Amino acid sequence: MATTFNASINASDFEPYPVPEDDILEGTPNSRVHWVRPEGQGSQLVGIFRSEPAVVRYAWEADETIHVLEGRVRIEVEGGESLDLGIGDVGSFTAGDRGLWHILEPFCELFVLTA
């Protein structure tokens, strides 16, 4: 098993990350992902996620921490807080939570999912 991960990324390195149609409330997210640490390579999944403006429902299946690299998003966690995040901001969420992502402009984040 690899113990280190390194990537230099350009637009062609992203693969489609389809959002279920029922979870898209507005817009066309055209979501894409680049896996830095893919599944099966330890207890974390790490990737870079891109999306166009949209409003989507999301359920956290694992604890997730994000760092916004580009754009802005407002995340409304059901029964909890609403976070407004922009470039440089960090947010962390708990497995089992659900919420709405209001992707306000072209968006890019580094995310870490922890099992």
N, C-alpha and C positions, 0 to 999 in steps of 0.2 A: 504494500500500500504506500502511495506517495505520502511524504511527510511535509513537503513544502508545495506551495502553489503560487504561480506567477503568471500574469497575463498583461499583454499590451492589447488594447481593445480598439477596434474601429467599427463602423456601422455594419460591416458584413459579418461580424462575429456574433450578432444577435440572432436568436431564433424566435419565431412567434410564441407568444405566451397567451393563448386564447382565454378570454374571460367568458364564462357561460353567458349566453345571450340573455337569460332571465335576470342576471345580475347587473346588466347594463341599463341604467335608468335614463341616461342622457349621453349624447355624443357617440363617437366612434373611437375607442381607446387605442386601437392598433398596437396593443401591448407586445413588448418584446423583452427577452431576457438573455443575459450572458452569464453562464455559470462559471464562477471562479473556483468554488469548491463544490463539486457535484455530489449528489446522493451516493452513499456507499463509501465516502472518503472521510469518515469520522462522525462525530456527534453533531456537527453543524453543517448546514447548507449555506453557502454564501454566493450571492450573485448581484448583478446590476440589472435593474428593471427600468424600462422606458415606457412612457405612455403619452398619448395625445390627450388634450382636455376631454374630460368625461366625468360622469357621476356613476360609481359602481358600488355594489354591495360587496362586502368582503368578510369572510370568517377566518379568524386566525386558528390554524390547525396546530401551530407550534408557537412558543414564545418567539417574538420577532423584534429586532431592533433595526431601525433604518437611519441612514444619514443622507440628507437631501443634497444632491450634487448639482441639480439644475431645476428651475421651475418652482412652482408653489402648489401646495395641497392643503385642504382642510379635511381633517379626519374626525368624524363624529362617532364615538364609541357608544353603542347602545347602553343606556343606563349609566353613562360615565361622562367623561370630559369631551370637549371638542378642542382639537389641536390645530393651530395654523402654523404650518412649517414651510420654510423657504430655504434657500441655499445656505448650507452650513448647519442647519438645525438637525437635531437628533430626536427621535421618538422611539419609545419601547412599549410593546403590547404583549398581552398575556394570552396564551393558548385558550381557546374556548370563547373568547370575546367575539362580537360581531359589530360591524359598523358600516358607515358610508364614507367613501373616499370621493371628495370633490376635487378632482384634478383640474386646477384653474388655468394652467398654461402648460406647454410641453414640459414634461417632467422626467427626471432621472434620479434614481436612488441606489445606494449600496445597501443591501439588506443581509442580515444574518438571522437564520432560523435555527433555533436550538431545540434539540429533541429532549 
